[in-house]
């Protein structure tokens, strides 16, 4: 099925991105809801390539098969820098809405730049920090957890009730894996003073307080990233599609911000 929404580009909703040797090649989009054979590499010279495919952000895909030309072969890709993935948990922003195509979500950009595998648990409208979800994430052997889910909570009190318990569940299962806590990025009502702009700052303060308290409990390798400063700040408002969700430019801003922290945490300590 193909998702449709006013703030979604069709390439992002239903396209499939092909990257070759780390560089973008093309996007293919099925024209309708039937089984399709999509040709990604017609007319290219024959040589060994490292290929990465990003599946659609907002559509259900069933891969029936993968075909190659006669005389070609499949081999293992070049290994990632680390054996375990970075695990992202969050909202539709984490998911990739409203990127122009699948390879432009901020987790995809950041991990591609650092040659890291990643798992994206961005849940459109449903990233609310339930304990049951934390237990599922805790079963994924991770190089790092990135928590970016605060905006899906209906209130600061709701986030306060689940944030520290969520982290404790992850830490109990994986005691030495870094956990990055991301506060909300900038959204335009903070500039205009409409639609309850204070809620984002309240959510930010809940996260700051939780990180401080958990560090006081002796929980280590817990890192705070200020989303509205380090990832998408007020002077980068052109990076937003609808005042809340980033566009492709905004995801580049976010990726540059989080990749700096990932690099420092995973490679420089």
Beta strands, then each sheet from edge to edge (+ up, - down):
strand 1: 15-20
strand 2: 23-29
strand 3: 51-54
strand 4: 85-90
strand 5: 118-122
strand 6: 142-148
strand 7: 178-182
strand 8: 222-225
sheet 1: 2+ 1- 3+
sheet 2: 5+ 4+ 6+ 7+ 8+
end
